[in-house]
Amino acid sequence: MNIGMICYPTYGGSGVVATELGKGLAIKGHKVHFMSYAKPMRLNEFQANIMYHEVAVNAYPLFEYPPYDLALASNIVDLVKYENLDLIHVHYAIPHATSAYLAKQILGEAGRHIPLVTTLHGTDITIVGSSPSYLPVVNFSINQSDGVTAVSEYLRDETYSRFEINKEIRVVPNFVDVEHFQHSDKAHFKKAICPDGEFILAHVSNFRKVKRVEDTVKLFRKVLDAGIKAKLLLVGDGPERETVEQLCRELGTCKHTLMLGKQEKIEEILSIADLFLLPSGSETFGLAALEAMSCSVPVISSNIGGLPELNIHGETGYLCELGDVDKMAEHAIEVLTNEELRKKLSVNARKRAEEFEISKIVEQYENYYEEVKESVERKIKDGEKPAVV
Ligand code: GMT
């Protein structure tokens, strides 16, 4: 198939899922055309069958906010026509599903019915998408997609309860390349960071409020107070970084904390971690936790959203009530002081991650594309205008 893949290029799960999916499809012989306003972060190497088309947004003195969504729609129309795309797959509903709908309408006028698949990822439904500023448009754009997927059962159910959806939403979970994300011996790296054999607690996120990075610092303080020698690795960057740094100063954890900023080789950092912390206030799946588990790192997370569909309490790590830093610290201390438990959780975490192995999920998307394409073709044959009002 010749697929148009649209995503955000920045650090964040939806862009990572789109990029890894595109790479997986390209390996299987599909042609994948990425469209975004910048090159997606994980699209960093040449790969056969992958093309990248940067969306040009022209500035104009009238535009305080240049209309990216319109430029994207034009780009989609252009690529469908000239690259002869078979299907468009957008990741994160806002504004991608709406731009793609517009492109579909324009192409439909010329008798070209391009199937559109929208994957819902998270805050496009749970936070931003549900706000009155966007809700009617998001609702409409989801219903106008030919196929809709959500990354967890939780997200599917939330979408049904927050919006008026008139179609089936298929759950296709996040996935991980278990060959790439696996524990490797990085003893020299660990020694450099932890000369006294300290344990390593890691957190990876885009430092938005919803990630509650401050909770990781608070629970880390409690781990240190329990007399455990440990280091906290904070990976990523975002709006809350300064607040987090300030909290480290207030709680006196700075000299035990490494703010590593945005990193590319996350698997190397995860390879030296003993525990992964994800105390998020909203998380539809928790891709960062899956990547940690794939590197055999147990996870302590909140029990919200889609996290219980991934992290199994007492088996692959622990699930705690949102904001219950005491309980999270209690579990962390238990894991760090009990080698047998740590090993058990680590083995189970890896096994659980293998259930989300990339090839299984790429195949699910391939089958879904075929299904959607066939249903659009059937509708055209039956004289219906598919997904166009
Ligand atoms: O929805 C977001 O906040 C952003 C989104 C992204 O683009 O990073 O993250 C969501 O999608 C990921 C990939 O499907 C999920 O693993 C994350 O759990 C989810 N984040 C939230 O729900 C906060």
Residues whose N, C-alpha, C, O or C-beta is under 5 A from the ligand:
A	BS01	GMT	G12 G13 S14 G15 V17 H121 G122 T123 D124 V151 N174 S282 E283 T284 F285 G286 L287
